[in-house]
Amino acid sequence: MKTQVLVIGGGVGGLTVALKLARCGIDVCVIEMLKGNAAMYKGELLQPKSIQILQDLNLKKQVEAAGHKINEIQVIEKREKNTVYETIGCSSMNYNILNSPFDYALMIPHEKLKALLLEEAKKHASFTYIQPSRFKAFRNEKAVVDLEEKEVEIEADVFVAAEGRKSKTREAMNIKVKEHKYDHHFLTVSFPRPEDLKEGKMISTPHTFLGLFPLPNNMVRTVYLIPQGAYKGMKEKGISVFYEAYSELYPELADYVKHIKSWREIQLMIPVHFNADQYVKDNVVIMGDAAHSVHPMAGEGMNLAIQDGDVLGELLCWIIREHADLSCLKWYEKVRKPRVHHVLHLSHMSALAYSSPFRYFPNVRKKAIRQMTLDEKLHTKQMLNASGLGFWKESIFDRMVQIGLFPIRSNPSLSYNGYMFTEETDYPWEEGGRAR
Ligand SMILES: Cc1cc2nc3c(=O)[nH]c(=O)nc-3n(C[C@H](O)[C@H](O)[C@H](O)COP(=O)(O)OP(=O)(O)OC[C@H]3O[C@@H](n4cnc5c(N)ncnc54)[C@H](O)[C@@H]3O)c2cc1C
């Protein structure tokens, strides 16, 4: 079997790059090892840059119809007093502060997003999707895959590895990653929500954290922080422990949480942080979770995969159209690696606020978040950096404002000039940007 580009893994990242290539008329084949939909929960929060990319792929209307718009995420700090949790601080991180048409995020069921990408890709004659088919190894510069209980070799000009965190291709390329693990894990599950729970909420106490992110159809995705190793003990105590944990932090959920009948419905999520030192070797490229993994606190993993797919897809279209040398694949790493590095750092810092020893200083966390949302410049930088639309580094002065050593600025200069990503910076391999 032969194709121009073989994409290993039909997750959001693999499907984004494949759709970009199919739109350019390039022969692209995606192999996906699962028989049907993934049973595991995965990312559902689309950041503004990903929405922009989906608009470019003609999918914005469908994605918005299947999603729930998020304008703000309320950050609520609570403290226990006489066995009841009282609110001691509340701030709002608001996407609307962004001076962009993409000044909102979107919650969409992960499998629905994949279905929309796949449906769109299938409209193109040069797109092939093979499921189930599992990549096993490289042999004589061909991919060896299991297909209908037979071993088949697939020849390709370029191999894109988008198989997620446990990438076999990354191992075959001998690219090393140094995994950072955290002292906490998460429980995650979705269930029906109160109708008035329309925006995101992050509720923190000195010991835990509950994230609530509304989905369409009156559902809510929830994430609850537990100490590493606590999962087994909680399960043994029965499902009532889960009900109590949620209800004491957000009493409005007391009845809703009972839709979850057993621990089997609840997924344990173990956060890991790594960034491969190399994304490209000869004609093999890694992307998405295969190249980097991010702590889920900032809701970025799926977005990084989509954004990798966008840049890599655009570059491959240009390389193939222009008959450029495959050494140009380095452009993908050049554009994406520093951006991924910044997002990983942002997520890691948010995660540390909930890790020891910092979680024992909740007042510092409360103050830092409050200062950040009150100071327009800091707030803008935070939302811009999380959005993926640009990058504006925080200065030492900003940090001083954040910890309260310097006052909140009135009327700060907010020119985004040079801080927003543009076609020229997203696709810099050809003068004028986009290679079309
Ligand atoms: C519980 C949970 C919550 C999350 N929440 C968020 C969030 O709110 N926001 C966010 O942005 N991100 C979130 N993430 C992260 C996000 O889901 C991932 O970063 C994203 O799915 C990565 O996309 P990907 O395409 O790189 O990899 P994946 O989604 O992992 O897709 C890889 C695909 O490759 C297939 N595959 C693997 N090996 C092979 C093989 N050998 N042959 C063929 N196919 C193979 C797999 O079956 C899979 O379909 C979350 C993750 C989890 C687990």
The ligand as an SDF file (V2000), in Angstrom:
LIG
                    3D

 53 58  0  0  0  0  0  0  0  0999 V2000
   -9.7120   13.0480   31.0550 C   0  0  0  0  0  0  0  0  0  0  0  0
   -9.0490   14.0230   30.1540 C   0  0  0  0  0  0  0  0  0  0  0  0
   -9.4720   15.3430   30.1470 C   0  0  0  0  0  0  0  0  0  0  0  0
   -8.8700   16.2580   29.3060 C   0  0  0  0  0  0  0  0  0  0  0  0
   -9.3340   17.5400   29.2910 N   0  0  0  0  0  0  0  0  0  0  0  0
   -8.8460   18.4200   28.3730 C   0  0  0  0  0  0  0  0  0  0  0  0
   -9.4440   19.7200   28.1790 C   0  0  0  0  0  0  0  0  0  0  0  0
  -10.3950   20.0990   28.8430 O   0  0  0  0  0  0  0  0  0  0  0  0
   -8.9330   20.5160   27.2140 N   0  0  0  0  0  0  0  0  0  0  0  0
   -7.9320   20.1100   26.4180 C   0  0  0  0  0  0  0  0  0  0  0  0
   -7.5290   20.8780   25.5390 O   0  0  0  0  0  0  0  0  0  0  0  0
   -7.3450   18.8920   26.5660 N   0  0  0  0  0  0  0  0  0  0  0  0
   -7.7800   18.0330   27.5070 C   0  0  0  0  0  0  0  0  0  0  0  0
   -7.2600   16.7900   27.5980 N   0  0  0  0  0  0  0  0  0  0  0  0
   -6.1400   16.4150   26.7560 C   0  0  0  0  0  0  0  0  0  0  0  0
   -6.5780   16.0510   25.3360 C   0  0  0  0  0  0  0  0  0  0  0  0
   -7.6090   15.0990   25.3580 O   0  0  0  0  0  0  0  0  0  0  0  0
   -5.3860   15.5100   24.5620 C   0  0  0  0  0  0  0  0  0  0  0  0
   -4.3170   16.4150   24.6920 O   0  0  0  0  0  0  0  0  0  0  0  0
   -5.7560   15.3610   23.0880 C   0  0  0  0  0  0  0  0  0  0  0  0
   -6.7630   14.4000   22.9520 O   0  0  0  0  0  0  0  0  0  0  0  0
   -4.5250   14.9720   22.2840 C   0  0  0  0  0  0  0  0  0  0  0  0
   -4.9090   14.7000   20.9620 O   0  0  0  0  0  0  0  0  0  0  0  0
   -4.0330   13.7400   20.0560 P   0  0  0  0  0  0  0  0  0  0  0  0
   -4.7630   13.6490   18.7730 O   0  0  0  0  0  0  0  0  0  0  0  0
   -2.6340   14.1750   20.0850 O   0  0  0  0  0  0  0  0  0  0  0  0
   -4.0390   12.3330   20.8040 O   0  0  0  0  0  0  0  0  0  0  0  0
   -5.2270   11.3820   21.2140 P   0  0  0  0  0  0  0  0  0  0  0  0
   -6.4860   12.1220   21.4400 O   0  0  0  0  0  0  0  0  0  0  0  0
   -4.7060   10.5550   22.3450 O   0  0  0  0  0  0  0  0  0  0  0  0
   -5.4450   10.4700   19.9430 O   0  0  0  0  0  0  0  0  0  0  0  0
   -4.5300    9.4650   19.5770 C   0  0  0  0  0  0  0  0  0  0  0  0
   -5.2430    8.4210   18.7360 C   0  0  0  0  0  0  0  0  0  0  0  0
   -4.2820    7.5110   18.2300 O   0  0  0  0  0  0  0  0  0  0  0  0
   -4.7770    6.1980   18.3560 C   0  0  0  0  0  0  0  0  0  0  0  0
   -3.6250    5.2800   18.4320 N   0  0  0  0  0  0  0  0  0  0  0  0
   -2.7550    5.1290   19.4700 C   0  0  0  0  0  0  0  0  0  0  0  0
   -1.8110    4.2420   19.1710 N   0  0  0  0  0  0  0  0  0  0  0  0
   -2.0620    3.8290   17.9000 C   0  0  0  0  0  0  0  0  0  0  0  0
   -1.4290    2.8860   17.0300 C   0  0  0  0  0  0  0  0  0  0  0  0
   -0.3320    2.2000   17.3980 N   0  0  0  0  0  0  0  0  0  0  0  0
   -1.9530    2.7060   15.7920 N   0  0  0  0  0  0  0  0  0  0  0  0
   -3.0600    3.4010   15.3850 C   0  0  0  0  0  0  0  0  0  0  0  0
   -3.7110    4.2770   16.1870 N   0  0  0  0  0  0  0  0  0  0  0  0
   -3.2170    4.4880   17.4260 C   0  0  0  0  0  0  0  0  0  0  0  0
   -5.6130    6.2400   19.6270 C   0  0  0  0  0  0  0  0  0  0  0  0
   -6.5680    5.1890   19.6630 O   0  0  0  0  0  0  0  0  0  0  0  0
   -6.2470    7.6170   19.5310 C   0  0  0  0  0  0  0  0  0  0  0  0
   -7.4810    7.5930   18.8620 O   0  0  0  0  0  0  0  0  0  0  0  0
   -7.8040   15.8400   28.4560 C   0  0  0  0  0  0  0  0  0  0  0  0
   -7.3670   14.5230   28.4730 C   0  0  0  0  0  0  0  0  0  0  0  0
   -7.9880   13.6060   29.2960 C   0  0  0  0  0  0  0  0  0  0  0  0
   -7.5080   12.1710   29.2850 C   0  0  0  0  0  0  0  0  0  0  0  0
  1  2  1  0
  2  3  1  0
  2 52  2  0
  3  4  2  0
  4  5  1  0
  4 50  1  0
  5  6  2  0
  6  7  1  0
  6 13  1  0
  7  8  2  0
  7  9  1  0
  9 10  1  0
 10 11  2  0
 10 12  1  0
 12 13  2  0
 13 14  1  0
 14 15  1  0
 14 50  1  0
 15 16  1  0
 16 17  1  0
 16 18  1  0
 18 19  1  0
 18 20  1  0
 20 21  1  0
 20 22  1  0
 22 23  1  0
 23 24  1  0
 24 25  2  0
 24 26  1  0
 24 27  1  0
 27 28  1  0
 28 29  2  0
 28 30  1  0
 28 31  1  0
 31 32  1  0
 32 33  1  0
 33 34  1  0
 33 48  1  0
 34 35  1  0
 35 36  1  0
 35 46  1  0
 36 37  1  0
 36 45  1  0
 37 38  2  0
 38 39  1  0
 39 40  1  0
 39 45  2  0
 40 41  1  0
 40 42  2  0
 42 43  1  0
 43 44  2  0
 44 45  1  0
 46 47  1  0
 46 48  1  0
 48 49  1  0
 50 51  2  0
 51 52  1  0
 52 53  1  0
M  END
$$$$
